[in-house]
Amino acid sequence: MELIFATNNRNKAEEIQHLIPQSIRVLTLEDVGLTEDIPEDQDTLEGNASQKSRFVYDRFYKSCFADDTGLEIDALEGRPGVFSARYAGEDKDPQANMDKVMEKLKDEDNRRARFRTVISLILEGRELFFEGVVEGHILREKRGEEGFGYDPIFLPEGSSLSFAQMPMNMKNRISHRSRAIKKLANYLNQYSNPS
């Protein structure tokens, strides 16, 4: 069975390939020749993930999945959320995004936040959702050089290291994305090997 992942990031595709049965082959958008931009203009993570997976399914009628991730900050009423990548503007500048968050929270004591990833899987025409969440809080200063996006200002619950201070393999074990992917992988394993 082939499963199209609505991404051009081969590393993300390989990460998932290692977690699911070898009988399922993960393909990227490049593998299937899809070069047009996939719209993601919904106002929720679930909506964007669903929009992306349906866009692929409507073109190929093959099982596929897509994900969307956002940082949700309690004091900002869940923002930046679905707009995390372009919080400070359409050029998707991670530094500007972090600076905007830090500015908005400068006088705020409630710094609770979470990273949330939602995966939309369309399998034989039926859509299912998988979610991964990491609770934590926003630091008062940037820490670390690893990772991407908001990683230098996010401290996951129970850790003394920001996401950007963690080695990638450590972050991957606890991240929101890996938690959503594990749920997807468990489902695909059961789907491939019904008892």
Secondary structure in CASP SS format (residue, H / E / C, confidence):
PFRMAT SS
TARGET T0000
AUTHOR 0000-0000-0000
METHOD secondary structure of the structure
MODEL  1
M C 1.00
E E 1.00
L E 1.00
I E 1.00
F E 1.00
A C 1.00
T C 1.00
N C 1.00
N C 1.00
R H 1.00
N H 1.00
K H 1.00
A H 1.00
E H 1.00
E H 1.00
I H 1.00
Q H 1.00
H C 1.00
L C 1.00
I C 1.00
P C 1.00
Q C 1.00
S C 1.00
I C 1.00
R E 1.00
V E 1.00
L E 1.00
T C 1.00
L H 1.00
E H 1.00
D H 1.00
V H 1.00
G C 1.00
L C 1.00
T C 1.00
E C 1.00
D C 1.00
I C 1.00
P C 1.00
E C 1.00
D C 1.00
Q C 1.00
D C 1.00
T C 1.00
L H 1.00
E H 1.00
G H 1.00
N H 1.00
A H 1.00
S H 1.00
Q H 1.00
K H 1.00
S H 1.00
R H 1.00
F H 1.00
V H 1.00
Y H 1.00
D H 1.00
R H 1.00
F H 1.00
Y C 1.00
K C 1.00
S C 1.00
C E 1.00
F E 1.00
A E 1.00
D E 1.00
D E 1.00
T E 1.00
G E 1.00
L E 1.00
E E 1.00
I E 1.00
D H 1.00
A H 1.00
L H 1.00
E C 1.00
G C 1.00
R C 1.00
P E 1.00
G E 1.00
V C 1.00
F C 1.00
S H 1.00
A H 1.00
R H 1.00
Y C 1.00
A C 1.00
G C 1.00
E C 1.00
D C 1.00
K C 1.00
D C 1.00
P H 1.00
Q H 1.00
A H 1.00
N H 1.00
M H 1.00
D H 1.00
K H 1.00
V H 1.00
M H 1.00
E H 1.00
K H 1.00
L C 1.00
K C 1.00
D C 1.00
E C 1.00
D C 1.00
N C 1.00
R C 1.00
R E 1.00
A E 1.00
R E 1.00
F E 1.00
R E 1.00
T E 1.00
V E 1.00
I E 1.00
S E 1.00
L E 1.00
I E 1.00
L E 1.00
E C 1.00
G C 1.00
R E 1.00
E E 1.00
L E 1.00
F E 1.00
F E 1.00
E E 1.00
G E 1.00
V E 1.00
V E 1.00
E E 1.00
G E 1.00
H E 1.00
I E 1.00
L C 1.00
R C 1.00
E C 1.00
K C 1.00
R C 1.00
G C 1.00
E C 1.00
E C 1.00
G C 1.00
F C 1.00
G C 1.00
Y C 1.00
D H 1.00
P H 1.00
I H 1.00
F E 1.00
L E 1.00
P E 1.00
E C 1.00
G C 1.00
S C 1.00
S C 1.00
L C 1.00
S C 1.00
F H 1.00
A H 1.00
Q H 1.00
M C 1.00
P C 1.00
M H 1.00
N H 1.00
M H 1.00
K H 1.00
N H 1.00
R H 1.00
I H 1.00
S C 1.00
H H 1.00
R H 1.00
S H 1.00
R H 1.00
A H 1.00
I H 1.00
K H 1.00
K H 1.00
L H 1.00
A H 1.00
N H 1.00
Y H 1.00
L H 1.00
N H 1.00
Q H 1.00
Y H 1.00
S H 1.00
N C 1.00
P C 1.00
S C 1.00
END
